[in-house]
Protein backbone atom coordinates (compact mmCIF):
# COMPACT_ATOMS: atom_id res chain seq x y z
CA UNK A 1 0.00 0.00 0.00
CA UNK A 2 1.47 3.37 -1.01
CA UNK A 3 1.54 6.32 1.39
CA UNK A 4 -1.33 8.77 1.10
CA UNK A 5 -0.73 12.29 -0.20
CA UNK A 6 -2.13 14.83 2.27
CA UNK A 7 -2.35 18.59 2.73
CA UNK A 8 -0.41 20.30 5.52
CA UNK A 9 -0.46 23.83 6.85
CA UNK A 10 3.12 25.02 7.42
CA UNK A 11 3.96 28.18 9.34
CA UNK A 12 7.15 29.73 10.63
CA UNK A 13 8.41 32.55 12.82
CA UNK A 14 11.97 33.59 11.95
CA UNK A 15 13.69 36.40 13.85
CA UNK A 16 16.54 37.36 11.54
CA UNK A 17 15.65 38.93 8.14
CA UNK A 18 18.30 36.99 6.22
CA UNK A 19 17.16 33.62 7.61
CA UNK A 20 13.56 34.68 7.01
CA UNK A 21 14.24 35.27 3.30
CA UNK A 22 16.05 31.95 2.96
CA UNK A 23 13.27 29.99 4.68
CA UNK A 24 10.61 31.74 2.63
CA UNK A 25 12.42 31.02 -0.66
CA UNK A 26 12.88 27.35 0.27
CA UNK A 27 9.22 26.87 1.15
CA UNK A 28 8.05 28.63 -2.04
CA UNK A 29 9.87 25.96 -4.06
CA UNK A 30 7.56 23.17 -2.85
CA UNK A 31 4.57 24.74 -1.12
CA UNK A 32 1.74 27.13 -1.90
CA UNK A 33 2.30 30.56 -0.34
CA UNK A 34 -0.90 31.69 1.36
CA UNK A 35 0.07 34.58 3.62
CA UNK A 36 3.41 35.98 4.81
CA UNK A 37 4.71 33.03 6.84
CA UNK A 38 1.94 30.54 6.06
CA UNK A 39 2.04 27.86 3.35
CA UNK A 40 0.04 24.85 2.22
CA UNK A 41 2.02 21.75 1.28
CA UNK A 42 0.61 18.73 -0.54
CA UNK A 43 2.54 15.49 -0.42
CA UNK A 44 3.35 12.35 1.48
CA UNK A 45 4.44 12.59 5.11
CA UNK A 46 7.97 11.60 4.10
CA UNK A 47 8.09 14.51 1.62
CA UNK A 48 6.88 16.86 4.36
CA UNK A 49 9.60 15.61 6.71
CA UNK A 50 12.22 16.18 4.01
CA UNK A 51 10.94 19.72 3.42
CA UNK A 52 10.90 20.49 7.16
CA UNK A 53 14.43 19.10 7.55
CA UNK A 54 15.63 21.32 4.67
CA UNK A 55 14.01 24.37 6.24
CA UNK A 56 15.26 23.52 9.74
CA UNK A 57 18.81 23.52 8.38
CA UNK A 58 18.34 27.21 7.51
CA UNK A 59 17.08 28.15 10.99
CA UNK A 60 18.42 28.67 14.48
CA UNK A 61 16.51 26.33 16.77
CA UNK A 62 16.80 28.58 19.84
CA UNK A 63 15.44 31.67 18.03
CA UNK A 64 13.15 30.46 15.25
CA UNK A 65 10.01 28.35 15.05
CA UNK A 66 8.64 26.01 12.35
CA UNK A 67 5.38 24.07 12.61
CA UNK A 68 3.19 21.90 10.38
CA UNK A 69 -0.35 20.65 10.88
CA UNK A 70 -2.31 18.16 8.78
CA UNK A 71 -5.34 19.61 7.01
CA UNK A 72 -8.21 17.29 6.13
CA UNK A 73 -8.58 18.94 2.71
CA UNK A 74 -7.46 22.32 1.45
CA UNK A 75 -11.08 23.36 0.97
CA UNK A 76 -11.55 22.94 4.73
CA UNK A 77 -9.42 26.02 5.38
CA UNK A 78 -11.35 29.25 5.80
CA UNK A 79 -9.70 32.46 4.73
CA UNK A 80 -10.87 36.02 5.10
CA UNK A 81 -9.29 39.16 3.70
CA UNK A 82 -6.46 39.50 1.28
CA UNK A 83 -3.77 36.88 0.94
CA UNK A 84 -0.18 37.19 -0.17
CA UNK A 85 -1.20 36.51 -3.75
CA UNK A 86 -4.67 36.49 -5.29
CA UNK A 87 -3.94 33.20 -7.01
CA UNK A 88 -3.09 31.63 -3.65
CA UNK A 89 -6.52 32.26 -2.16
CA UNK A 90 -8.31 28.93 -1.83
CA UNK A 91 -11.91 28.61 -0.71
CA UNK A 92 -14.40 25.78 -0.29
CA UNK A 93 -16.17 25.05 -3.60
CA UNK A 94 -19.66 25.30 -2.15
CA UNK A 95 -19.07 28.76 -0.74
CA UNK A 96 -20.21 31.00 -3.60
CA UNK A 97 -20.50 33.96 -1.20
CA UNK A 98 -16.73 33.84 -0.70
CA UNK A 99 -16.03 34.08 -4.42
CA UNK A 100 -18.32 37.11 -4.65
CA UNK A 101 -16.58 38.65 -1.62
CA UNK A 102 -13.11 38.06 -3.14
CA UNK A 103 -14.15 39.62 -6.46
CA UNK A 104 -15.23 42.77 -4.62
CA UNK A 105 -11.90 42.94 -2.78
CA UNK A 106 -9.92 42.44 -5.98
CA UNK A 107 -11.85 45.18 -7.84
C-alpha positions in Angstrom: 0.0 0.0 0.0 1.5 3.4 -1.0 1.5 6.3 1.4 -1.3 8.8 1.1 -0.7 12.3 -0.2 -2.1 14.8 2.3 -2.4 18.6 2.7 -0.4 20.3 5.5 -0.5 23.8 6.8 3.1 25.0 7.4 4.0 28.2 9.3 7.1 29.7 10.6 8.4 32.6 12.8 12.0 33.6 12.0 13.7 36.4 13.8 16.5 37.4 11.5 15.6 38.9 8.1 18.3 37.0 6.2 17.2 33.6 7.6 13.6 34.7 7.0 14.2 35.3 3.3 16.0 31.9 3.0 13.3 30.0 4.7 10.6 31.7 2.6 12.4 31.0 -0.7 12.9 27.4 0.3 9.2 26.9 1.1 8.0 28.6 -2.0 9.9 26.0 -4.1 7.6 23.2 -2.9 4.6 24.7 -1.1 1.7 27.1 -1.9 2.3 30.6 -0.3 -0.9 31.7 1.4 0.1 34.6 3.6 3.4 36.0 4.8 4.7 33.0 6.8 1.9 30.5 6.1 2.0 27.9 3.4 0.0 24.8 2.2 2.0 21.7 1.3 0.6 18.7 -0.5 2.5 15.5 -0.4 3.4 12.4 1.5 4.4 12.6 5.1 8.0 11.6 4.1 8.1 14.5 1.6 6.9 16.9 4.4 9.6 15.6 6.7 12.2 16.2 4.0 10.9 19.7 3.4 10.9 20.5 7.2 14.4 19.1 7.5 15.6 21.3 4.7 14.0 24.4 6.2 15.3 23.5 9.7 18.8 23.5 8.4 18.3 27.2 7.5 17.1 28.1 11.0 18.4 28.7 14.5 16.5 26.3 16.8 16.8 28.6 19.8 15.4 31.7 18.0 13.1 30.5 15.2 10.0 28.3 15.1 8.6 26.0 12.4 5.4 24.1 12.6 3.2 21.9 10.4 -0.3 20.7 10.9 -2.3 18.2 8.8 -5.3 19.6 7.0 -8.2 17.3 6.1 -8.6 18.9 2.7 -7.5 22.3 1.5 -11.1 23.4 1.0 -11.6 22.9 4.7 -9.4 26.0 5.4 -11.4 29.3 5.8 -9.7 32.5 4.7 -10.9 36.0 5.1 -9.3 39.2 3.7 -6.5 39.5 1.3 -3.8 36.9 0.9 -0.2 37.2 -0.2 -1.2 36.5 -3.8 -4.7 36.5 -5.3 -3.9 33.2 -7.0 -3.1 31.6 -3.7 -6.5 32.3 -2.2 -8.3 28.9 -1.8 -11.9 28.6 -0.7 -14.4 25.8 -0.3 -16.2 25.1 -3.6 -19.7 25.3 -2.1 -19.1 28.8 -0.7 -20.2 31.0 -3.6 -20.5 34.0 -1.2 -16.7 33.8 -0.7 -16.0 34.1 -4.4 -18.3 37.1 -4.7 -16.6 38.6 -1.6 -13.1 38.1 -3.1 -14.1 39.6 -6.5 -15.2 42.8 -4.6 -11.9 42.9 -2.8 -9.9 42.4 -6.0 -11.8 45.2 -7.8 
